[in-house]
C-alpha cells in the first residue's frame, strides 16, 4: 500500500466481510478446538479480578501485593510478545499453541494450591508466558485451518475473544464465592481440555509452513515513527484500562460474586463495541478521528470515577461506560497498527502488543500505592491523566499517523490486527 495514496474512510472489516463468505458454523473441528481455547485464554485476563479482595484477606496480603497478580502476568506476557513470533516461526504453530496451553495448565494449578501471595505472583508470571505463546499464535492458526471461509473464521475468533473477556470475571466471581482457589482450578480444568482438543484435532500438515523471522525484528520495528507513536499511545491508554479493571474491585466494596457481575457487564460492553460498533465507526470516520473522540471520552469516564468513587452505583456506571469505550479503542488501535508500516504484520503486532502489555503491568500497583498515599480517587485521576497523555500523543504525531487512514486491507490482515491487540 502506498503511504501517500489519497486518504479514504472505511474499515478494513468491510473488506474482510466481503472478501469471502461462509457460515460461521462451517468450520473444522480444529478451528472449534482453538476457538474454545481462545475463550478460556481470554477468560484468564479478568478471572482473578473478583477474588483480589478475597486473596488479600485470606493470605493477609495488602492490596498493592495482590495487584501484582496482574503486574507479573502482564509484564511477562508483554516481554514474551517480543519473542513469540520468532519461536512460532521455528517450531511451528501447533507446538507453540500446545506449549502455551501446557504452561497455563501447570502454573494455574500451582497457583491454586499455593498459600503465599508472593508464590502466586510468581506462578502468574509463568501463566503470562504461556498466554503470550498461545494468544500470539491462535488467530493465524484459526485462519490457516479454516474450512468454512476466512471471514467466518475471523468472526468466530472475535466471538471467542469477546465471550472470554465477558465471562472471565463472572466465572471468577461464581467460583470465587466458594473459594479464592476456585477460579485457578477452573482455568486448569478448561485449559487441560483445550490442550487435549488441540493435540487431537489440529493436524500440523493442514497448516502453512511458517517463514522464520529474526529475533531483533520487533525491536527494530519500534524505530518506525508511526508504530512507535501507536505503541506510546497504547502504553498510556492501557494504564487507564487496567486501573479500571484491576483496581476497581477494592473501592467497589462487593464480594466476589458482585464484582464478577459488575465486570461481566463491563466485558459484554467491551465485546459488543469491539465486534460491531468499532467497524461501524471506522466505516464513516477516519481511524485517527475515532481515536481522538474515544480517548477523551475514556479519560472523562475515569475522571468521573474519581468523583463518584465512594458511590457503588456511580462506580458501576463508570465501569460499564468504560467497557463500551474500551471496545472501540481496542479494535481501532490494532487496525491502525496494521496500517502503520509495511513490516510483516506479525512483527508489527508483536512490537506493539509488548509495549501495550507493559503499560498494563505498570497500572495496578501504582494505582494502589496512590490510593493508599492519598485517596481512592487518586487512582482514577492517575488513570485519566494517562489516557489524556495518550490522546496528546495522537495529536502530536498526527503527521506520521496519516498512513493509518489510507486505504483498506484484506481480511487476513484485519484478523491479525484483532488477534494481536484485543486480548486486553
Phi, psi and omega in degrees: 000137180280122182294341183254016178291158179302137182293143177228149171267162178128147183265144174295342177297330179295316178299317181298325183288327185262346184296321181215152178238159181159147182288143177297337182279344183270069180234157178287165177299325180298317179296317178296322179297315180292321179299319177297316178297325178297317178304312182293320180298316180287334173301325185298338181294313184258002186297322183277352184305308183292341185259005180301310178298324180294319178296317179301317181288316184290322185258009179053046179254154176279159175304322180298322178293317181293331177295337178293346173297325174283317186297313181296320180297311185286322181296314180293319177302315181297311180297318181295330181298336176296336189244351186293324179294325177295318181293308185294331180286349181251325181257353178093155184293321183295315179296321179296316178300314184290324176296316178299313179297319180298319178296320179296317179301311183298311186283333176289322178288325176295321177295322183295328184262005182279155180236015182224133185296325180292326176294318179295321177301317179296317181291329175295329176296316177297323176300318179298322177298313178299320181296319179298315180297319183288305188295323182294342184252338191297315186296311180299327180290320177299313181296318181293330183266356185297135177245350182254016180112136182298317182301318179295322179296321179296315179300320179298318179296316179299319179296319178297318179299309181297319179297317180296315180296323183286315188270348179305306178297326181293313177297319177301320179292317181295311179288325180290338177290340175272310178199147178294342178282340185305311180301324179293317177294325178298315178297318179304312182295311183294319180289329175295320176297317179297320179301313180295318181298315180294319180299321184276319191267336183266118180261126181301329182293340181274356185256152177292145177287124183289150176264121183301138177248158180283147180298327184274355188302312180297326180291318178293330181299327181290352174282348176284125187304316183294317180292321177297320179296317180291323177296318178295318176302313182294324180301310182287325177295321182291337174298315177298318179305310188274343168294315180298317183284313192268330182270327188304327179306333182286306178288340181298321172082009178272167168281184184301319183292318179296319177296319180299315180293322178300313183278347168294317176298319175301313182293322177297315178300316179298316182294317182297311182288330179293316187275324187247314187287316181303313177298324178295320180292316182286347173285341184246336184231157172297149179302316181295328176295318178299317178300317184284350170268315187287322182297313175298325178297319178294318178299317179296321178297319180289322175295323176297322177299325177297324181287320186258018189302335181267005177250118180298316181297314180299319181291322177299316179299317179296322178296314181295314178299319178301318178299319179298316181289321182298324179299318178296312183297319180304308184292314185292320178299315182288328172297319178300319180300319180293335180267348194288331184218174174261016178289159171306137186300324181296325180290312179299319181295318180298315181296312181297312183296324180298312179296320182298315180294326179297321174300318177296326180292328181290324194298307189300310182293323179296317179300318181292319179296320177295320179295320178292322184282327185239280179196163178304329180298330183299328180297319182283330173297317176301316180295314180297321179295322179296317178294325175298319176300318178301318178298316179298322178301318180294331177285314183294327183259023184305321183296314183284345180268002180303324185301328185291348177262001185266119169072187184230159181241157180289172188302318185293325178294317177301318179298315180297324181297311182295317182297323184285323192253335190270015180285357179234000000 
